[in-house]
């Protein structure tokens, strides 16, 4: 049905970084018709290939100012040659998107 990364936090599939096969459409539609709206639960209960992340922190979830500050501290502690900009980690409400552009 899909291929997804395994969360290093809880071992569950990461639905927002997954590849859904065409055959998953029917499964998703049945799930929605049955009142199930959680994509993580959908993946957890179906045929999914889980991949291990090469960088365990790559898909950390940042929802609060505190989590963002902690991510910045982790980033700042990395060796200079391994740092990448954190612009992609800014809270979505702070970003202005062009029409038709994805927030990813």
Secondary structure, DSSP 8 states (H G I E B T S, - for coil): -EEEEE-TTTS-EEEEEEEE-TTHHHHHHHHHHTT---HHHHHHTS-EEEE--SSTTTT----SHHHHHHHHHHHHHS-GGG----GGGS-GGG----TT----
